């Protein structure tokens, strides 16, 4: 699916926006939060800037992972609910189908078995074609 645009859910967009803000906060602050309440707090007492940069990168990656995992879990729950609704609908339709088949005439059942010949006729045109009258 090259070039296809995937539609994101509002929940996913909310998480991605929060993630973007958190990463920006980590990258903009040179030392993180001195109180340690920031998700990107760094202990820069060692003075090694390379270690600090590596720590920031690691913390940003951890933050990305946690946000994405949360968003994926929410999407999974939404999809599970949708699947449950569709399964209920399938069960309802199967029940209706069995009831209708039980009360259908033999001629109707034979038409169902014959299959596509009946299905190919559009519902609006069916009565006119059965009577032999064709209207433009």
Secondary structure, DSSP 8 states (H G I E B T S, - for coil): -TT------HHHHHHHHHHHHHHHHHHH-SS--TTS-STT----TT--HHHHHHHHHHHHHHHHHHHHHHHHHHHHHHHHHHHHHHHHHHHHHHHHHHHHHHHS-HHHHHHHHH-HHHHTS-HHHHHHHHTT----
